[in-house]
Amino acid sequence: MSGVHHSAICTADVERSLRFWRDGLGLGNPQTPDSGIVELVEFADADEALSALAESGFTDGVRRIAVPAPDGKTVAMAVVTAPDGVLVELIGVAQ
């Protein structure tokens, strides 16, 4: 691996996280789009989205996992394949 294209970080408060990652550390700066890309993710309920997709007939390639988070919590994550073959990540909030 020669480098990291971007990192995704789950957050409960996007504005506060922007101040930390972008303003404080200088990552995700639009003036330097080729480096330091940070993706802040806030997605309340991946299960609800997966249910809505399933009701609409989109069940291809669904994969669910639970990722350990601080304080004994877990983050629900899922990947589903969009109609054009793009993999879409759904990331829940630590619970």
Backbone as CSV, one residue per row, in Angstrom:
resi,resn,N_x,N_y,N_z,CA_x,CA_y,CA_z,C_x,C_y,C_z
1,MET,0.838,-1.164,0.000,0.000,0.000,0.000,0.890,1.236,0.000
2,SER,0.631,2.164,-0.927,1.491,3.334,-1.053,0.954,4.561,-0.329
3,GLY,-0.284,4.517,0.138,-0.847,5.667,0.841,-2.313,5.462,1.127
4,VAL,-2.891,6.393,1.828,-4.303,6.341,2.180,-5.028,7.414,1.397
5,HIS,-6.045,7.023,0.641,-6.815,7.996,-0.134,-7.652,8.872,0.784
6,HIS,-8.435,8.241,1.667,-9.219,9.012,2.623,-9.577,8.142,3.814
7,SER,-9.972,8.778,4.886,-10.423,8.089,6.094,-11.827,8.539,6.402
8,ALA,-12.671,7.604,6.819,-14.040,7.936,7.226,-14.111,7.843,8.740
9,ILE,-14.696,8.852,9.354,-14.804,8.909,10.805,-16.262,9.142,11.165
10,CYS,-16.813,8.237,11.986,-18.187,8.418,12.454,-18.196,9.503,13.526
11,THR,-19.181,10.365,13.459,-19.273,11.445,14.424,-20.719,11.703,14.793
12,ALA,-20.938,12.105,16.029,-22.285,12.469,16.470,-22.509,13.971,16.320
13,ASP,-21.426,14.733,16.100,-21.523,16.190,15.996,-20.577,16.658,14.886
14,VAL,-21.116,16.795,13.671,-20.295,17.126,12.509,-19.602,18.475,12.670
15,GLU,-20.308,19.481,13.136,-19.697,20.811,13.268,-18.507,20.802,14.238
16,ARG,-18.653,20.139,15.356,-17.558,20.065,16.331,-16.385,19.278,15.745
17,SER,-16.711,18.193,15.033,-15.667,17.392,14.409,-14.936,18.162,13.318
18,LEU,-15.662,18.989,12.557,-15.010,19.843,11.555,-13.998,20.770,12.210
19,ARG,-14.363,21.347,13.336,-13.430,22.243,14.034,-12.171,21.492,14.467
20,PHE,-12.317,20.234,14.888,-11.173,19.447,15.322,-10.306,19.010,14.144
21,TRP,-10.913,18.267,13.193,-10.160,17.659,12.099,-9.714,18.653,11.045
22,ARG,-10.588,19.556,10.631,-10.252,20.501,9.563,-9.548,21.730,10.122
23,ASP,-10.219,22.420,11.047,-9.678,23.680,11.547,-8.484,23.477,12.469
24,GLY,-8.558,22.472,13.342,-7.473,22.232,14.296,-6.286,21.515,13.700
25,LEU,-6.536,20.419,12.970,-5.445,19.608,12.430,-5.115,19.885,10.968
26,GLY,-5.983,20.615,10.279,-5.718,20.961,8.884,-6.044,19.866,7.891
27,LEU,-6.781,18.831,8.305,-7.157,17.751,7.395,-8.465,18.103,6.694
28,GLY,-8.651,17.574,5.493,-9.885,17.831,4.759,-10.008,19.257,4.278
29,ASN,-8.900,19.909,4.048,-8.889,21.307,3.614,-9.195,21.376,2.123
30,PRO,-10.263,22.092,1.705,-10.597,22.183,0.280,-9.496,22.811,-0.568
31,GLN,-8.585,23.552,0.042,-7.485,24.175,-0.691,-6.403,23.168,-1.076
32,THR,-6.412,21.983,-0.411,-5.452,20.927,-0.729,-6.217,19.614,-0.936
33,PRO,-6.961,19.506,-2.047,-7.843,18.355,-2.254,-7.136,17.030,-2.523
34,ASP,-5.822,17.043,-2.723,-5.108,15.807,-3.028,-4.503,15.124,-1.811
35,SER,-4.691,15.696,-0.624,-4.107,15.081,0.563,-4.939,15.391,1.799
36,GLY,-4.774,14.551,2.791,-5.428,14.789,4.077,-6.941,14.755,4.020
37,ILE,-7.507,13.870,3.214,-8.962,13.818,3.074,-9.565,13.076,4.261
38,VAL,-10.495,13.719,4.943,-11.214,13.111,6.050,-12.696,13.196,5.744
39,GLU,-13.368,12.060,5.807,-14.805,11.989,5.564,-15.493,11.844,6.914
40,LEU,-16.276,12.846,7.312,-17.021,12.777,8.560,-18.395,12.207,8.257
41,VAL,-18.765,11.156,8.975,-19.989,10.423,8.672,-20.945,10.505,9.853
42,GLU,-22.167,10.906,9.556,-23.227,10.920,10.565,-24.445,10.260,9.934
43,PHE,-24.778,9.064,10.411,-25.884,8.312,9.837,-26.623,7.658,10.984
44,ALA,-27.818,8.130,11.254,-28.537,7.731,12.464,-28.937,6.260,12.499
45,ASP,-29.415,5.685,11.406,-29.949,4.325,11.489,-29.753,3.552,10.191
46,ALA,-28.672,2.795,10.131,-28.395,1.988,8.941,-29.466,0.926,8.735
47,ASP,-29.998,0.364,9.846,-31.023,-0.683,9.720,-32.284,-0.158,9.049
48,GLU,-32.687,1.058,9.392,-33.868,1.667,8.784,-33.664,1.860,7.279
49,ALA,-32.475,2.307,6.902,-32.172,2.506,5.479,-32.161,1.172,4.735
50,LEU,-31.576,0.134,5.352,-31.548,-1.178,4.709,-32.959,-1.734,4.537
51,SER,-33.822,-1.512,5.522,-35.213,-1.967,5.416,-35.922,-1.270,4.265
52,ALA,-35.736,0.042,4.149,-36.364,0.797,3.064,-35.845,0.333,1.704
53,LEU,-34.547,0.058,1.611,-33.978,-0.443,0.362,-34.543,-1.823,0.020
54,ALA,-34.655,-2.691,1.028,-35.182,-4.037,0.797,-36.628,-3.977,0.309
55,GLU,-37.431,-3.091,0.891,-38.826,-2.927,0.467,-38.910,-2.459,-0.981
56,SER,-37.874,-1.781,-1.446,-37.834,-1.302,-2.832,-37.147,-2.295,-3.770
57,GLY,-36.748,-3.446,-3.227,-36.152,-4.490,-4.055,-34.643,-4.459,-4.149
58,PHE,-33.986,-3.644,-3.344,-32.525,-3.541,-3.391,-31.913,-4.330,-2.237
59,THR,-31.603,-5.588,-2.505,-31.018,-6.453,-1.482,-29.702,-7.072,-1.930
60,ASP,-29.204,-6.704,-3.102,-27.972,-7.290,-3.645,-26.753,-6.898,-2.819
61,GLY,-25.957,-7.885,-2.517,-24.665,-7.640,-1.892,-24.706,-7.054,-0.498
62,VAL,-25.799,-7.215,0.234,-25.879,-6.651,1.590,-24.982,-7.449,2.522
63,ARG,-24.129,-6.737,3.225,-23.244,-7.351,4.217,-23.287,-6.490,5.460
64,ARG,-23.532,-7.084,6.614,-23.613,-6.345,7.880,-22.476,-6.772,8.803
65,ILE,-21.933,-5.798,9.517,-20.940,-6.086,10.545,-21.163,-5.131,11.714
66,ALA,-20.606,-5.477,12.860,-20.603,-4.593,14.025,-19.141,-4.357,14.395
67,VAL,-18.758,-3.090,14.502,-17.375,-2.724,14.776,-17.265,-2.213,16.207
68,PRO,-16.305,-2.712,16.985,-16.132,-2.224,18.354,-15.822,-0.727,18.378
69,ALA,-16.390,-0.049,19.367,-16.164,1.383,19.569,-15.752,1.598,21.023
70,PRO,-15.267,2.791,21.367,-14.869,3.054,22.756,-16.015,2.846,23.749
71,ASP,-15.650,2.643,24.992,-16.603,2.499,26.099,-17.519,1.296,25.946
72,GLY,-17.044,0.223,25.304,-17.826,-0.994,25.167,-18.976,-0.909,24.183
73,LYS,-19.020,0.145,23.393,-20.093,0.311,22.420,-19.712,-0.365,21.106
74,THR,-20.680,-0.476,20.201,-20.412,-0.988,18.864,-21.061,-0.061,17.837
75,VAL,-20.528,-0.086,16.626,-21.075,0.683,15.510,-21.567,-0.315,14.472
76,ALA,-22.864,-0.233,14.158,-23.428,-1.103,13.124,-23.037,-0.547,11.763
77,MET,-22.551,-1.426,10.895,-22.174,-1.022,9.550,-22.766,-2.007,8.563
78,ALA,-23.050,-1.515,7.364,-23.561,-2.384,6.308,-23.064,-1.876,4.969
79,VAL,-22.934,-2.796,4.045,-22.583,-2.456,2.668,-23.677,-3.033,1.790
80,VAL,-24.154,-2.235,0.837,-25.159,-2.679,-0.123,-24.695,-2.239,-1.504
81,THR,-25.037,-3.015,-2.513,-24.634,-2.691,-3.877,-25.730,-1.882,-4.559
82,ALA,-25.382,-0.694,-5.054,-26.319,0.164,-5.779,-26.556,-0.421,-7.178
83,PRO,-27.628,0.021,-7.860,-27.952,-0.528,-9.180,-26.812,-0.466,-10.195
84,ASP,-25.925,0.514,-10.090,-24.832,0.628,-11.050,-23.562,-0.085,-10.597
85,GLY,-23.679,-0.887,-9.515,-22.551,-1.674,-9.040,-21.679,-0.999,-8.000
86,VAL,-21.992,0.227,-7.636,-21.213,0.943,-6.629,-21.542,0.391,-5.250
87,LEU,-20.515,0.124,-4.451,-20.736,-0.307,-3.080,-21.002,0.908,-2.211
88,VAL,-22.087,0.850,-1.436,-22.484,1.956,-0.569,-22.343,1.503,0.878
89,GLU,-21.594,2.273,1.667,-21.435,1.968,3.088,-22.465,2.744,3.886
90,LEU,-23.117,2.048,4.798,-24.025,2.683,5.746,-23.419,2.484,7.118
91,ILE,-23.194,3.574,7.828,-22.498,3.511,9.108,-23.381,4.120,10.171
92,GLY,-23.696,3.336,11.207,-24.555,3.802,12.289,-23.783,4.586,13.335
93,VAL,-24.476,4.993,14.348,-23.897,5.721,15.478,-23.525,4.710,16.559
94,ALA,-22.433,4.941,17.266,-22.006,4.036,18.329,-23.101,3.907,19.379
95,GLN,-23.403,2.647,19.702,-24.429,2.387,20.726,-23.940,1.354,21.706
